[in-house]
Amino acid sequence: MIIEMRSYDLKPGTVPAFEERFGAALPTRTKLSPLAGFWHTEVGPLNRVIHIWPYASLEERTRIRAEAVKAGGWPPDLAEFIVSMTSEIYLPAPFSPPLEPRTLGAIYEIRSYTLAAGQMPGMIERWSAKVPERIKLSPLVAAWSSELGGLNKWVHIWAYKDAAERQRIRAEAVAKGVWPPGSPAGTMLKQENMLVVPAAFSPLR
């Protein structure tokens, strides 16, 4: 399986109109393949929407996207709102949960780490040992490594009831020695995070 994460930076004040138009067109698109999640930023780069699409392979992605255009109605007319667009392809880690419709929380945290070249296998191994205890405190939504786009990226997504619960659980994880997994010096070159809110039509909520 591959995961496509598409991120669009929008003009200020246009997120509600973008989501309304996207949501109205979505039933046409999901006849061909499912949307896994759709969020907009609350903390982090503002006026950003993020949507994720799972595919069996790059070949399936190419075929379905062509079929969607041929069928009409997709993509919706959203150009007037968009400042910039990026697309990245990720591979799920062995312990990454299935991307199924679930109600998990009102706020999601998307964390992205850029690793030094060659460090991804060790990161996945360390996480594999620690994740079982960490997910007893709050659900892991996804853990992926980049395949196309920004290379050597490790993305993980967590769900929380609200920002206060996030703070409490993260402190509890540290106090119990459950988290973070830890990495040798020089493993990570850059860390970023966003707190995002699911759209009304997002299968992950």
C-alpha positions as CSV (number, residue, x, y, z in Angstrom):
1,M,0.0,0.0,0.0
2,I,1.0,3.6,-0.6
3,I,-0.4,6.8,1.0
4,E,-0.7,10.1,-0.8
5,M,-0.7,13.2,1.4
6,R,-1.8,16.3,-0.4
7,S,-1.3,19.7,1.3
8,Y,-2.7,22.9,-0.1
9,D,-2.0,26.3,1.3
10,L,-5.0,28.5,0.8
11,K,-5.7,32.2,0.7
12,P,-6.6,33.7,4.1
13,G,-10.3,33.2,5.0
14,T,-11.0,30.7,2.3
15,V,-10.8,27.4,4.2
16,P,-14.6,27.1,4.8
17,A,-15.5,27.8,1.2
18,F,-12.8,25.3,0.0
19,E,-14.1,22.6,2.3
20,E,-17.7,23.2,1.3
21,R,-16.8,22.9,-2.4
22,F,-14.5,19.9,-1.9
23,G,-17.1,18.1,0.2
24,A,-19.8,18.6,-2.3
25,A,-17.7,17.0,-5.1
26,L,-16.3,14.2,-2.9
27,P,-19.1,11.6,-3.5
28,T,-18.2,11.5,-7.2
29,R,-14.5,10.9,-6.4
30,T,-15.1,8.2,-3.6
31,K,-16.9,6.0,-6.1
32,L,-13.4,5.2,-7.4
33,S,-11.3,5.0,-4.2
34,P,-11.7,6.2,-0.6
35,L,-10.6,9.4,1.0
36,A,-8.9,8.4,4.3
37,G,-8.8,11.8,6.1
38,F,-9.1,15.5,5.6
39,W,-8.1,18.3,8.0
40,H,-7.3,22.0,8.2
41,T,-4.7,23.5,10.4
42,E,-5.5,25.0,13.8
43,V,-1.8,25.4,15.0
44,G,1.1,25.5,12.6
45,P,1.1,26.8,9.0
46,L,-2.3,28.5,8.8
47,N,-4.8,28.2,6.0
48,R,-3.6,24.7,5.1
49,V,-5.7,21.7,4.3
50,I,-4.3,18.2,4.3
51,H,-6.0,15.2,2.6
52,I,-4.8,11.6,2.5
53,W,-5.6,8.9,0.0
54,P,-4.6,5.2,0.2
55,Y,-3.8,3.2,-3.0
56,A,-2.6,-0.3,-3.6
57,S,0.2,1.0,-5.8
58,L,1.5,3.9,-7.8
59,E,-0.1,2.3,-10.9
60,E,-3.5,2.2,-9.2
61,R,-3.2,5.8,-8.2
62,T,-2.4,6.9,-11.8
63,R,-5.3,4.8,-13.1
64,I,-7.9,6.1,-10.6
65,R,-6.9,9.7,-11.0
66,A,-7.3,9.4,-14.8
67,E,-10.6,7.7,-14.4
68,A,-11.8,10.5,-12.0
69,V,-11.0,13.2,-14.5
70,K,-12.6,11.3,-17.4
71,A,-15.8,10.7,-15.4
72,G,-16.2,14.5,-14.8
73,G,-16.9,16.4,-11.6
74,W,-13.4,15.9,-10.3
75,P,-11.2,17.7,-9.4
76,P,-13.6,20.4,-8.1
77,D,-13.0,24.0,-9.2
78,L,-10.8,25.2,-6.3
79,A,-8.1,27.1,-8.1
80,E,-9.3,30.5,-6.9
81,F,-8.5,29.5,-3.3
82,I,-5.1,27.9,-3.7
83,V,-1.7,29.5,-3.1
84,S,0.5,26.4,-3.4
85,M,0.1,22.6,-3.5
86,T,2.4,19.7,-2.5
87,S,2.0,15.9,-2.9
88,E,4.1,13.3,-1.2
89,I,3.9,9.5,-1.3
90,Y,4.5,7.5,1.9
91,L,4.8,3.8,2.9
92,P,3.1,2.6,6.1
93,A,5.4,1.2,8.8
94,P,4.6,-2.4,9.8
95,F,2.8,-1.1,13.0
96,S,0.8,1.7,11.3
97,P,-2.9,1.1,11.9
98,P,-5.3,0.5,8.9
99,L,-6.7,3.8,7.5
100,E,-10.3,3.1,8.3
101,P,-13.2,5.5,9.1
102,R,-13.0,6.1,12.8
103,T,-14.0,8.7,15.4
104,L,-10.9,9.3,17.4
105,G,-10.8,12.9,18.6
106,A,-11.6,16.5,17.8
107,I,-7.9,17.4,17.2
108,Y,-5.1,15.5,15.4
109,E,-1.4,16.1,15.6
110,I,0.7,15.6,12.5
111,R,4.4,15.4,13.3
112,S,7.0,15.3,10.5
113,Y,10.7,14.5,11.1
114,T,13.4,14.8,8.5
115,L,16.1,12.2,9.2
116,A,19.7,11.9,8.2
117,A,20.2,9.7,5.2
118,G,20.2,6.0,6.1
119,Q,18.5,6.5,9.5
120,M,14.9,5.3,8.6
121,P,15.4,1.6,9.3
122,G,16.7,2.3,12.8
123,M,13.8,4.7,13.5
124,I,11.2,2.1,12.5
125,E,12.9,-0.5,14.7
126,R,13.0,1.7,17.8
127,W,9.3,2.7,17.3
128,S,8.3,-0.9,16.8
129,A,9.5,-1.6,20.4
130,K,7.9,1.4,22.0
131,V,4.5,1.9,20.2
132,P,2.6,-0.9,22.0
133,E,2.9,0.9,25.3
134,R,2.4,4.4,23.9
135,I,-0.9,3.6,22.2
136,K,-2.4,2.5,25.5
137,L,-2.4,6.3,26.3
138,S,-3.8,7.6,23.0
139,P,-4.4,6.2,19.5
140,L,-1.8,6.3,16.8
141,V,-3.5,7.1,13.5
142,A,-0.5,6.6,11.2
143,A,3.3,6.2,11.0
144,W,4.8,6.5,7.5
145,S,8.1,6.9,5.8
146,S,8.4,9.0,2.6
147,E,8.9,7.3,-0.8
148,L,8.4,10.2,-3.2
149,G,8.5,14.0,-2.5
150,G,10.5,15.1,0.5
151,L,12.9,12.2,1.2
152,N,13.9,10.7,4.5
153,K,10.7,12.0,6.2
154,W,9.0,10.2,9.0
155,V,5.4,11.3,9.6
156,H,3.2,10.2,12.5
157,I,-0.3,11.2,13.3
158,W,-2.0,11.1,16.7
159,A,-5.6,11.8,17.8
160,Y,-6.7,13.6,21.0
161,K,-10.0,14.9,22.5
162,D,-8.5,18.4,22.7
163,A,-5.2,20.2,23.1
164,A,-5.4,19.9,26.9
165,E,-5.6,16.1,26.6
166,R,-2.6,16.1,24.3
167,Q,-0.5,18.0,26.8
168,R,-1.6,15.6,29.7
169,I,-0.9,12.4,27.7
170,R,2.4,13.6,26.4
171,A,3.5,14.5,29.9
172,E,2.2,11.1,31.2
173,A,4.1,9.2,28.5
174,V,7.4,10.9,29.5
175,A,6.8,10.4,33.2
176,K,6.1,6.7,32.7
177,G,9.2,6.3,30.5
178,V,6.9,5.1,27.7
179,W,7.8,7.8,25.2
180,P,9.7,9.2,23.2
181,P,11.5,6.2,21.7
182,G,14.8,8.1,21.6
183,S,17.2,8.4,18.8
184,P,21.0,8.5,18.6
185,A,22.5,12.0,18.1
186,G,22.4,13.1,14.6
187,T,19.5,10.9,13.6
188,M,17.0,13.8,13.1
189,L,17.8,16.9,11.2
190,K,14.4,18.7,11.4
191,Q,11.1,18.4,13.3
192,E,7.8,20.0,12.6
193,N,4.2,19.6,13.9
194,M,0.7,20.8,13.2
195,L,-2.5,20.6,15.2
196,V,-5.3,20.0,12.7
197,V,-9.1,19.7,12.8
198,P,-11.1,17.2,10.8
199,A,-13.6,18.4,8.2
200,A,-17.2,17.4,8.6
201,F,-16.8,14.9,5.7
202,S,-13.5,13.4,6.9
203,P,-13.6,9.6,7.5
204,L,-11.1,10.1,10.3
205,R,-12.8,12.2,13.0
